[in-house]
Amino acid sequence: MSSLSLGHEAAAQEESAFARAEAWLGHCIEVPAAILVLGEVLVLLLGVVMRFVLDKPLPWSDELASILFLWLANLGAAVALRHGTHMRTTFLVSRWGPRARAWVEVLAIAVPCLFLMLLIGPMTQYAQDEWIVQTPALSLPDTVRAAAVPVGGALMIAISLLRLARRGLSELIGMAVFLAVLAGAFYLGSGWLQGMGNWNLFIFFVLLVGACVLLGVPIAFCFGLATVAFMLCTTSAPLAVVSGRMDEGMSSLILLAVPLFILLGHLVEMTGMARAMVDFLGSLLGHVRGGLNYVLLGAMLLISGISGAKTADMAAVAPVLLPEMKRRGGDEGELISLLASSGAMAETIPPSLVLITIGSVASISIGALFTGGVMPGVVLAVMLAILVRFRSVEPDQGLKRASAKMVGRAFIVALPSLILPFLIRTTVAEGVATATEVSTIGIAYTVVIGLLVYRRFDWKRIYPMLVDTAGLSGAILFIIGTATGMSWALTQSGFAQTLAHLMTSMPGGKYGFLIVSIVVFVVLGSVLEGIPAMVLFAPLLFPVAREIGVHEVHYAMVVILAMGIGLFTPPFGLGYYAACTIGRTNPDAAMRCIWPYLGVLLIGLLLVAFVPWFSIGLLPSSP
């Protein structure tokens, strides 16, 4: 055997060893992450039962849930890094050649590794400093909770290093040289950057973040690296501050609802509850012109009220409806355009994860947001329904109206499923339970209905569902953590005051402010996705909105819908590509059809913006 063959064989064995090590490490992370999701549900459910049923609240349940939650967020972020589910934009790099894409993939691994290695020491120091703080109910050192941040960071560093070890030597050397040159440039130019005043924010938070995002680096790490670089080059503040802000961003009790609603969405699909809803709507409208299009719109409104995540909504509805819609002659470009636009339409339908996030970062009542989010979603649904009426094809001949008996049977089958979204909205809006409590109740309800009514409960899917819940939750929460650190840096620099002055000086008063906000958040939503953009800019812009007389719930609806439109707008919107993937359609086929749908959504958004009643008319305190 030649020496060349022996070299290739040795390299393959070495890569296989690194792959096995990564798989073993991933398993060691996924098992406790899945247990944490399950433990979170059980602790919160126990607290709900003791409070509502036995009237004996447990003083330690929320505290234990908070500790478990921070560990879930950080282990979940490590799961997301291993599975490649951290949010990133790949539109630009997907059009490059193989060699360029390989270099970018190394960059997407190296940047998170660099960020975490710069911060692992301050993370550890921050956790150690929390030892003197005692938790009030359990009397534990707060280090027990705060240690989740450095442990999660260390695990992500290990995953990154194992992945880098599997890349080619030339790629690694080239990336090391590139990052060293970039770091040296920032170090040597630190004096010049400090002398620029707030203009240096443009270097770090526009150019650096923008370049990283467009090169496919996960968005959370773009925020984190820019913040760390800004602090090292322009301030004397310790990096432990970033660790503290990340801890603060990921620790809000309101955000406990995020993993629970993600898990609830999985359970609704797995138990057949989502299909029962769609079948009922189909029995009502399946025979009319474009009837299944209306069914899709109605299903997205209902499903959005359960899963809270747009990708989960589309994944629950599309496999049920799209095959039949294509069989009836529907153009696949039109169908994907409707699916994507209905995803944008339903952004404000509670309990949207974006609603929960904005309530956390902007200190707005979740109940008020849940109440105010219904009508804007309905307005956009009506606008899309009008467009669908003119763009729909005739159904196949021979389709008959379902008999009253068939509709009644479908309604009875769907009734347990139809109760769930109304239970969620009413319970939170009336203040009976928090979003976290009602998500736990919803999980228990779905498990019971799945086992006893629909008799569909695949126990083999539970572990993958728990792991997926941990990974998606970790990806969302880690973005919130790094964006909180970035938002803090922007605020400390005085940027918030400059931004407030600039936007309040726009012509047109509060309506000029709303129009500018729509433009800004459509752009941000297409590049950064909804949650990162909201976490980053909500603390800066909501005080401005209040100052010029825009109701906070009204402003929340406007910017959420604007971000939703951006999220599903090609060529950058990740939601658009998610819809194409779920519908198994080439993105080019839908790109020529989607613009009328986006135009109608924009008209509906302007209607919501200029008629505040749609957002605040149902609030108890509204005039």
C-alpha positions as CSV (number, residue, x, y, z in Angstrom):
1,M,0.0,0.0,0.0
2,S,1.4,3.4,-0.9
3,S,2.3,6.1,1.6
4,L,-0.4,8.3,0.1
5,S,-3.1,5.7,0.7
6,L,-1.8,5.2,4.3
7,G,-2.0,9.0,4.8
8,H,-5.6,9.1,3.6
9,E,-6.6,6.2,5.8
10,A,-4.9,7.8,8.9
11,A,-6.7,11.1,8.2
12,A,-10.1,9.3,7.8
13,Q,-9.5,7.4,11.1
14,E,-8.6,10.6,12.9
15,E,-11.7,12.4,11.6
16,S,-13.8,9.4,12.6
17,A,-12.4,9.6,16.1
18,F,-13.2,13.3,16.4
19,A,-16.7,12.5,15.0
20,R,-17.2,9.8,17.6
21,A,-16.0,12.1,20.4
22,E,-18.4,14.8,19.3
23,A,-21.3,12.3,19.1
24,W,-20.4,11.1,22.7
25,L,-20.2,14.6,24.0
26,G,-23.5,15.5,22.2
27,H,-25.2,12.5,23.9
28,C,-23.8,13.7,27.3
29,I,-25.4,17.1,26.7
30,E,-28.7,16.0,25.2
31,V,-29.7,13.6,27.9
32,P,-29.5,16.2,30.8
33,A,-31.1,18.8,28.5
34,A,-34.1,16.5,27.8
35,I,-34.3,15.7,31.6
36,L,-34.3,19.5,32.3
37,V,-37.2,20.1,29.9
38,L,-39.2,17.3,31.6
39,G,-38.2,18.5,35.0
40,E,-39.2,22.0,34.2
41,V,-42.7,20.8,33.2
42,L,-43.1,18.7,36.3
43,V,-42.0,21.4,38.7
44,L,-44.2,24.0,37.2
45,L,-47.2,21.6,36.9
46,L,-46.7,20.7,40.6
47,G,-46.8,24.4,41.4
48,V,-50.0,24.9,39.4
49,V,-51.7,22.0,41.0
50,M,-50.7,23.1,44.5
51,R,-51.8,26.6,43.8
52,F,-55.1,26.1,41.9
53,V,-56.3,22.8,43.1
54,L,-55.1,22.4,46.7
55,D,-54.7,26.2,47.4
56,K,-51.3,25.5,49.0
57,P,-48.7,27.4,46.9
58,L,-45.1,26.2,47.0
59,P,-42.8,29.1,47.8
60,W,-39.8,27.3,46.2
61,S,-41.3,26.1,42.9
62,D,-40.6,29.3,40.9
63,E,-37.1,29.5,42.3
64,L,-36.3,25.9,41.4
65,A,-37.9,26.4,38.0
66,S,-35.6,29.5,37.5
67,I,-32.5,27.5,38.4
68,L,-33.5,24.7,36.0
69,F,-34.4,27.2,33.3
70,L,-30.9,28.8,33.1
71,W,-29.3,25.4,32.9
72,L,-31.8,24.4,30.2
73,A,-31.0,27.6,28.2
74,N,-27.3,27.0,28.3
75,L,-27.3,23.3,27.7
76,G,-29.9,23.9,25.0
77,A,-27.6,26.4,23.3
78,A,-24.9,23.7,23.2
79,V,-27.5,21.2,21.7
80,A,-28.4,23.9,19.1
81,L,-24.7,24.4,18.2
82,R,-24.2,20.7,17.7
83,H,-27.3,20.3,15.6
84,G,-26.7,23.5,13.6
85,T,-30.0,25.1,14.6
86,H,-28.7,28.4,15.8
87,M,-30.3,31.1,13.7
88,R,-28.2,32.2,10.8
89,T,-28.5,33.8,7.3
90,T,-27.1,31.7,4.5
91,F,-28.7,33.4,1.4
92,L,-25.5,35.1,0.3
93,V,-23.0,32.3,1.0
94,S,-25.3,29.6,-0.6
95,R,-24.6,31.2,-4.0
96,W,-20.8,30.9,-3.6
97,G,-18.5,28.1,-4.9
98,P,-17.6,25.0,-2.9
99,R,-14.2,26.4,-1.7
100,A,-15.7,29.7,-0.5
101,R,-18.5,27.9,1.2
102,A,-16.0,25.6,3.0
103,W,-14.1,28.7,4.2
104,V,-17.3,30.3,5.5
105,E,-18.3,27.1,7.3
106,V,-15.0,27.2,9.2
107,L,-15.7,30.9,10.0
108,A,-19.1,29.9,11.3
109,I,-17.4,27.5,13.7
110,A,-14.4,29.7,14.6
111,V,-16.3,32.8,15.5
112,P,-18.5,31.2,18.2
113,C,-15.4,29.5,19.5
114,L,-13.4,32.7,19.7
115,F,-16.3,34.6,21.4
116,L,-16.7,31.9,24.0
117,M,-13.0,31.5,24.7
118,L,-12.7,35.3,25.3
119,L,-15.6,35.1,27.7
120,I,-15.1,31.8,29.5
121,G,-12.8,33.3,32.1
122,P,-15.2,36.3,32.9
123,M,-18.1,33.8,32.9
124,T,-16.4,31.7,35.5
125,Q,-15.5,34.7,37.6
126,Y,-19.1,36.0,37.5
127,A,-20.4,32.6,38.6
128,Q,-17.9,32.5,41.5
129,D,-18.8,36.0,42.6
130,E,-22.5,34.9,42.9
131,W,-21.5,32.5,45.8
132,I,-22.2,35.2,48.4
133,V,-25.8,35.6,47.1
134,Q,-28.3,33.2,48.7
135,T,-31.5,32.2,46.9
136,P,-34.5,33.3,49.2
137,A,-36.6,30.1,49.3
138,L,-34.0,27.3,48.9
139,S,-31.1,29.1,50.6
140,L,-28.7,27.9,48.0
141,P,-25.7,29.9,46.8
142,D,-26.6,31.6,43.5
143,T,-23.5,30.1,42.0
144,V,-25.6,26.9,41.6
145,R,-27.7,28.8,39.1
146,A,-25.1,31.1,37.5
147,A,-22.7,28.2,36.9
148,A,-24.9,27.2,34.0
149,V,-23.4,30.1,31.9
150,P,-19.7,29.0,32.0
151,V,-20.6,25.3,31.8
152,G,-22.7,25.9,28.7
153,G,-19.9,28.0,27.3
154,A,-17.3,25.3,28.0
155,L,-19.4,22.7,26.3
156,M,-19.9,24.8,23.2
157,I,-16.1,25.5,23.1
158,A,-15.5,21.7,23.2
159,I,-18.0,21.1,20.4
160,S,-16.4,23.9,18.3
161,L,-12.9,22.6,18.8
162,L,-13.9,19.0,17.8
163,R,-15.5,20.3,14.7
164,L,-12.5,22.5,13.8
165,A,-10.2,19.5,14.3
166,R,-12.1,17.7,11.5
167,R,-11.4,20.5,9.0
168,G,-8.4,20.7,6.7
169,L,-5.1,22.1,8.0
170,S,-4.9,24.8,5.3
171,E,-8.4,26.0,6.2
172,L,-7.5,26.2,9.9
173,I,-4.3,28.1,9.3
174,G,-6.0,30.5,6.9
175,M,-8.8,31.1,9.4
176,A,-6.3,31.6,12.3
177,V,-4.4,34.1,10.2
178,F,-7.5,36.0,9.2
179,L,-8.9,36.2,12.8
180,A,-5.4,37.2,14.1
181,V,-5.1,40.0,11.5
182,L,-8.6,41.2,12.3
183,A,-7.9,41.2,16.1
184,G,-4.6,43.0,15.6
185,A,-6.3,45.7,13.5
186,F,-8.8,46.3,16.2
187,Y,-6.1,46.3,18.9
188,L,-3.8,48.7,17.1
189,G,-6.7,50.9,16.1
190,S,-8.3,51.1,19.6
191,G,-7.0,54.6,20.2
192,W,-8.5,55.8,16.9
193,L,-11.8,54.0,17.7
194,Q,-12.0,55.7,21.1
195,G,-11.5,59.1,19.5
196,M,-14.4,58.5,17.1
197,G,-17.0,58.9,19.9
198,N,-20.3,57.2,19.2
199,W,-19.3,56.8,15.5
200,N,-17.4,53.7,16.6
201,L,-20.8,52.0,17.2
202,F,-21.1,52.0,13.4
203,I,-17.9,50.0,13.1
204,F,-18.8,47.4,15.7
205,F,-22.6,47.1,15.6
206,V,-23.3,47.7,11.9
207,L,-20.2,46.8,9.9
208,L,-18.9,43.9,12.1
209,V,-22.3,42.5,12.9
210,G,-23.5,42.9,9.4
211,A,-20.5,41.2,7.9
212,C,-20.7,38.3,10.3
213,V,-24.5,37.9,9.7
214,L,-24.1,37.9,5.9
215,L,-21.2,35.5,6.1
216,G,-23.4,32.9,7.8
217,V,-22.2,33.2,11.4
218,P,-25.0,32.3,13.9
219,I,-26.7,35.6,14.8
220,A,-26.3,35.2,18.6
221,F,-22.5,34.9,18.3
222,C,-22.4,37.9,15.9
223,F,-24.0,40.0,18.7
224,G,-21.7,38.5,21.3
225,L,-18.5,39.0,19.4
226,A,-19.3,42.6,18.4
227,T,-20.1,43.4,22.1
228,V,-16.9,41.9,23.4
229,A,-14.8,43.6,20.7
230,F,-16.5,46.9,21.5
231,M,-15.8,46.6,25.2
232,L,-12.2,45.5,24.7
233,C,-11.3,48.3,22.3
234,T,-13.3,51.3,23.6
235,T,-14.0,50.8,27.3
236,S,-12.3,49.7,30.5
237,A,-15.4,47.8,31.8
238,P,-14.7,44.1,32.7
239,L,-16.1,41.4,30.5
240,A,-17.8,39.9,33.5
241,V,-20.4,42.6,32.8
242,V,-21.3,40.8,29.6
243,S,-21.7,37.5,31.5
244,G,-24.0,39.3,33.9
245,R,-26.2,40.8,31.1
246,M,-26.4,37.4,29.4
247,D,-27.5,35.8,32.7
248,E,-30.1,38.6,33.2
249,G,-31.4,38.3,29.6
250,M,-31.9,34.5,29.8
251,S,-33.2,34.4,33.4
252,S,-36.6,36.3,33.0
253,L,-39.4,34.1,34.5
254,I,-41.6,35.3,31.6
255,L,-39.4,33.4,29.2
256,L,-40.1,30.1,31.0
257,A,-43.1,29.9,28.7
258,V,-40.8,29.6,25.6
259,P,-39.7,25.9,26.0
260,L,-43.1,25.0,27.3
261,F,-45.0,26.3,24.2
262,I,-42.4,24.7,21.9
263,L,-43.0,21.4,23.6
264,L,-46.8,22.0,23.5
265,G,-46.6,22.6,19.7
266,H,-44.8,19.2,19.3
267,L,-47.4,17.4,21.3
268,V,-50.3,19.0,19.4
269,E,-48.9,17.7,16.2
270,M,-48.0,14.3,17.5
271,T,-51.4,13.6,19.2
272,G,-53.4,14.5,16.0
273,M,-55.0,17.5,17.5
274,A,-53.7,19.8,14.7
275,R,-55.0,17.5,12.0
276,A,-58.5,17.3,13.7
277,M,-58.7,21.1,13.6
278,V,-57.7,21.2,9.9
279,D,-60.2,18.4,9.0
280,F,-63.0,20.3,10.6
281,L,-62.2,23.5,8.8
282,G,-61.9,21.5,5.6
283,S,-65.4,20.0,6.0
284,L,-66.8,23.6,6.2
285,L,-65.0,25.1,3.3
286,G,-63.3,22.4,1.2
287,H,-66.0,22.5,-1.5
288,V,-65.9,26.2,-2.4
289,R,-63.6,28.0,-4.8
290,G,-60.2,28.3,-3.1
291,G,-61.8,26.7,0.0
292,L,-58.6,25.0,1.1
293,N,-56.8,28.3,0.9
294,Y,-59.3,29.7,3.5
295,V,-58.8,26.5,5.5
296,L,-55.0,27.1,5.5
297,L,-55.6,30.7,6.8
298,G,-58.0,29.6,9.5
299,A,-55.7,26.7,10.5
300,M,-52.7,29.0,10.9
301,L,-54.8,31.3,13.1
302,L,-55.8,28.4,15.3
303,I,-52.4,26.6,15.3
304,S,-50.5,29.8,16.1
305,G,-52.5,30.1,19.3
306,I,-51.0,26.7,20.4
307,S,-47.4,26.3,19.2
308,G,-46.3,29.9,19.3
309,A,-43.6,29.2,16.8
310,K,-44.0,30.0,13.1
311,T,-42.0,27.1,11.8
312,A,-43.9,24.7,14.0
313,D,-47.2,26.3,12.8
314,M,-46.3,25.7,9.1
315,A,-45.0,22.2,9.7
316,A,-48.3,21.3,11.4
317,V,-50.5,22.6,8.7
318,A,-48.6,22.2,5.4
319,P,-48.3,18.4,5.2
320,V,-52.0,18.0,5.8
321,L,-53.2,20.5,3.2
322,L,-50.6,21.1,0.5
323,P,-50.8,17.7,-1.2
324,E,-54.6,18.0,-1.6
325,M,-54.3,21.6,-2.7
326,K,-51.7,20.6,-5.4
327,R,-54.0,17.7,-6.5
328,R,-56.8,20.2,-7.1
329,G,-54.6,22.2,-9.5
330,G,-53.0,24.8,-7.2
331,D,-49.8,26.3,-8.4
332,E,-47.0,25.4,-6.0
333,G,-45.6,28.9,-6.1
334,E,-49.0,30.4,-5.1
335,L,-49.4,27.8,-2.3
336,I,-46.0,28.4,-0.8
337,S,-46.6,32.2,-1.0
338,L,-49.9,31.8,0.9
339,L,-48.2,29.5,3.5
340,A,-45.4,32.0,4.0
341,S,-47.7,35.1,4.1
342,S,-50.0,33.3,6.6
343,G,-47.0,32.7,8.8
344,A,-46.3,36.5,8.8
345,M,-50.0,37.2,9.3
346,A,-50.1,35.1,12.5
347,E,-47.1,36.7,14.3
348,T,-49.4,38.5,16.8
349,I,-51.8,35.6,17.5
350,P,-51.2,34.6,21.1
351,P,-49.3,32.9,22.5
352,S,-46.6,33.9,20.0
353,L,-43.1,33.5,21.3
354,V,-42.4,37.0,20.0
355,L,-45.2,38.4,22.2
356,I,-43.7,36.6,25.2
357,T,-40.3,37.9,24.4
358,I,-41.4,41.5,23.8
359,G,-43.3,41.4,27.1
360,S,-40.1,40.4,28.9
361,V,-37.7,42.9,27.4
362,A,-40.1,45.9,27.2
363,S,-41.9,45.2,30.5
364,I,-45.4,45.0,29.0
365,S,-48.2,42.9,30.4
366,I,-48.4,39.5,28.7
367,G,-52.2,39.5,29.2
368,A,-52.5,42.9,27.5
369,L,-50.3,41.6,24.6
370,F,-52.4,38.5,24.2
371,T,-55.6,40.5,24.2
372,G,-54.2,43.1,21.7
373,G,-52.7,40.5,19.4
374,V,-55.9,38.9,18.1
375,M,-57.5,41.7,16.1
376,P,-54.3,42.7,14.1
377,G,-53.9,39.0,13.1
378,V,-57.6,38.9,12.0
379,V,-57.2,42.1,10.0
380,L,-54.3,40.6,8.0
381,A,-56.2,37.3,7.6
382,V,-59.1,39.2,6.1
383,M,-56.8,41.0,3.7
384,L,-55.2,37.7,2.6
385,A,-58.6,36.1,2.2
386,I,-59.7,38.9,-0.2
387,L,-56.6,38.4,-2.3
388,V,-57.1,34.6,-2.2
389,R,-60.6,35.1,-3.6
390,F,-59.1,36.6,-6.8
391,R,-56.1,34.3,-7.2
392,S,-57.7,30.9,-6.4
393,V,-58.4,28.3,-9.1
394,E,-61.6,26.5,-9.4
395,P,-61.8,23.2,-7.5
396,D,-62.0,19.9,-9.4
397,Q,-65.4,18.9,-10.6
398,G,-67.3,16.5,-8.4
399,L,-66.4,18.0,-5.1
400,K,-69.5,18.2,-3.0
401,R,-70.5,20.2,0.1
402,A,-70.1,18.1,3.2
403,S,-73.4,17.2,4.8
404,A,-74.5,18.7,8.1
405,K,-73.9,15.3,9.6
406,M,-70.3,15.1,8.3
407,V,-69.6,18.7,9.6
408,G,-71.1,17.8,12.9
409,R,-69.0,14.7,13.2
410,A,-65.8,16.6,12.3
411,F,-66.7,19.3,14.8
412,I,-67.2,16.7,17.6
413,V,-63.9,15.1,16.8
414,A,-62.1,18.5,16.7
415,L,-63.8,20.0,19.8
416,P,-61.2,18.9,22.3
417,S,-58.5,20.5,20.0
418,L,-60.5,23.7,19.4
419,I,-60.9,24.2,23.1
420,L,-57.1,24.5,23.6
421,P,-56.3,27.8,21.9
422,F,-59.3,29.5,23.4
423,L,-58.3,28.1,26.8
424,I,-54.8,29.6,26.4
425,R,-55.9,33.0,25.3
426,T,-58.8,33.5,27.7
427,T,-56.9,32.2,30.8
428,V,-54.0,34.6,30.3
429,A,-56.0,37.6,29.0
430,E,-58.4,37.4,32.0
431,G,-55.4,37.2,34.4
432,V,-56.4,33.7,35.8
433,A,-53.0,32.3,35.1
434,T,-49.6,33.5,33.7
435,A,-48.4,32.5,30.3
436,T,-46.0,30.0,32.0
437,E,-48.7,28.4,34.0
438,V,-51.2,28.1,31.1
439,S,-48.5,26.5,28.9
440,T,-48.0,23.9,31.6
441,I,-51.8,23.4,31.8
442,G,-51.9,23.1,28.0
443,I,-49.2,20.4,28.0
444,A,-51.1,18.4,30.6
445,Y,-54.4,18.9,28.7
446,T,-52.8,17.8,25.4
447,V,-51.2,14.6,27.0
448,V,-54.6,13.6,28.5
449,I,-56.5,14.3,25.2
450,G,-53.9,12.5,23.2
451,L,-54.0,9.4,25.4
452,L,-57.7,9.2,26.2
453,V,-59.5,10.8,23.3
454,Y,-57.4,10.6,20.1
455,R,-55.5,7.5,21.3
456,R,-52.4,8.8,19.5
457,F,-49.3,9.1,21.6
458,D,-46.0,7.8,20.2
459,W,-43.8,7.3,23.3
460,K,-40.7,6.8,21.0
461,R,-41.0,10.4,19.9
462,I,-40.9,11.8,23.4
463,Y,-37.1,11.9,23.8
464,P,-36.4,13.5,20.3
465,M,-39.1,16.0,21.1
466,L,-37.5,16.9,24.4
467,V,-34.1,17.3,22.8
468,D,-35.5,19.4,20.0
469,T,-37.4,21.6,22.5
470,A,-34.1,22.1,24.4
471,G,-32.2,22.9,21.3
472,L,-34.7,25.4,19.9
473,S,-35.2,27.0,23.3
474,G,-31.5,27.3,23.8
475,A,-31.0,28.9,20.4
476,I,-33.8,31.5,21.2
477,L,-32.6,32.2,24.7
478,F,-28.9,32.5,23.8
479,I,-29.8,35.1,21.3
480,I,-31.8,36.9,24.0
481,G,-28.7,36.7,26.3
482,T,-26.2,38.1,23.8
483,A,-28.6,40.7,22.5
484,T,-29.2,41.9,26.0
485,G,-25.4,42.4,26.4
486,M,-25.3,44.2,23.1
487,S,-28.3,46.4,24.0
488,W,-26.6,47.3,27.3
489,A,-23.5,48.4,25.4
490,L,-25.6,50.5,23.1
491,T,-27.4,52.1,26.0
492,Q,-24.2,52.8,28.0
493,S,-22.7,54.5,25.0
494,G,-25.5,57.1,24.8
495,F,-26.8,55.6,21.6
496,A,-30.3,55.2,23.0
497,Q,-30.6,59.0,23.7
498,T,-29.3,59.8,20.2
499,L,-31.8,57.3,18.6
500,A,-34.7,58.7,20.6
501,H,-33.9,62.3,19.5
502,L,-33.5,61.3,15.9
503,M,-36.8,59.3,15.7
504,T,-38.8,61.9,17.7
505,S,-37.6,64.6,15.3
506,M,-39.0,62.8,12.3
507,P,-41.8,64.7,10.5
508,G,-45.4,63.5,10.9
509,G,-45.4,63.1,14.7
510,K,-46.2,59.7,16.0
511,Y,-47.4,58.5,12.6
512,G,-44.2,59.4,11.0
513,F,-42.5,57.5,13.9
514,L,-44.6,54.5,13.2
515,I,-43.8,54.6,9.4
516,V,-40.1,54.8,10.1
517,S,-40.4,51.9,12.6
518,I,-42.2,49.8,10.0
519,V,-39.4,50.4,7.5
520,V,-36.7,49.7,10.1
521,F,-38.3,46.5,11.4
522,V,-39.1,45.1,8.0
523,V,-35.4,45.4,7.2
524,L,-34.3,44.1,10.6
525,G,-36.8,41.2,10.4
526,S,-35.4,40.1,7.1
527,V,-31.8,40.0,8.2
528,L,-31.9,39.3,12.0
529,E,-35.2,37.5,12.4
530,G,-37.9,38.7,14.8
531,I,-36.7,37.8,18.2
532,P,-33.0,39.0,17.9
533,A,-34.2,42.3,16.5
534,M,-36.9,42.8,19.1
535,V,-34.5,42.0,22.0
536,L,-31.9,44.4,20.6
537,F,-34.1,47.4,19.8
538,A,-37.2,47.1,22.1
539,P,-35.5,48.5,25.2
540,L,-34.4,51.5,23.0
541,L,-37.5,52.2,21.1
542,F,-40.4,51.5,23.4
543,P,-39.5,54.4,25.7
544,V,-39.5,56.7,22.6
545,A,-42.9,55.4,21.6
546,R,-44.4,56.1,25.0
547,E,-42.8,59.6,25.0
548,I,-44.6,60.6,21.8
549,G,-47.9,59.1,22.7
550,V,-48.0,55.7,21.1
551,H,-49.6,53.0,23.2
552,E,-47.1,50.3,24.1
553,V,-49.4,47.5,23.0
554,H,-50.2,49.3,19.7
555,Y,-46.5,49.8,19.0
556,A,-45.8,46.2,19.9
557,M,-48.3,45.0,17.3
558,V,-46.9,47.3,14.6
559,V,-43.3,46.3,15.0
560,I,-44.1,42.6,15.4
561,L,-46.1,42.5,12.2
562,A,-43.3,44.5,10.4
563,M,-40.7,42.0,11.5
564,G,-43.0,39.2,10.5
565,I,-43.2,40.6,6.9
566,G,-39.5,41.0,6.8
567,L,-38.9,37.5,8.1
568,F,-40.9,36.0,5.2
569,T,-39.6,38.4,2.5
570,P,-37.1,37.1,0.0
571,P,-34.2,37.1,-0.7
572,F,-33.0,37.4,2.9
573,G,-36.0,36.3,5.0
574,L,-35.3,33.0,6.7
575,G,-39.0,32.3,7.2
576,Y,-39.6,32.3,3.4
577,Y,-37.0,29.5,3.0
578,A,-38.5,27.6,5.9
579,A,-41.9,27.7,4.2
580,C,-40.3,26.5,0.9
581,T,-38.5,23.6,2.8
582,I,-41.7,22.6,4.6
583,G,-43.6,22.7,1.3
584,R,-40.9,20.9,-0.6
585,T,-40.8,23.6,-3.2
586,N,-37.8,25.3,-4.9
587,P,-37.6,28.9,-3.6
588,D,-37.4,30.3,-7.1
589,A,-40.8,28.9,-7.9
590,A,-42.5,30.9,-5.1
591,M,-40.4,34.1,-5.4
592,R,-42.3,35.2,-8.5
593,C,-45.7,34.8,-6.8
594,I,-45.1,36.1,-3.2
595,W,-45.1,39.8,-3.9
596,P,-48.8,40.4,-4.1
597,Y,-49.2,38.6,-0.8
598,L,-46.6,40.7,0.9
599,G,-48.1,43.8,-0.6
600,V,-51.5,42.9,0.9
601,L,-49.8,42.3,4.3
602,L,-48.2,45.7,4.1
603,I,-51.5,47.4,3.4
604,G,-53.0,45.5,6.4
605,L,-50.0,46.6,8.6
606,L,-50.6,50.2,7.6
607,L,-54.2,49.8,8.5
608,V,-53.3,48.4,12.0
609,A,-50.7,51.3,12.4
610,F,-53.1,54.1,11.6
611,V,-56.1,52.6,13.4
612,P,-54.9,52.0,17.0
613,W,-58.3,50.5,17.9
614,F,-57.4,47.2,16.3
615,S,-54.6,46.8,18.8
616,I,-56.0,48.4,22.0
617,G,-59.7,48.5,21.5
618,L,-60.3,45.3,23.4
619,L,-58.0,46.2,26.3
620,P,-60.0,46.9,29.6
621,S,-58.1,50.2,30.1
622,S,-58.7,51.6,26.6
623,P,-61.0,54.6,26.3
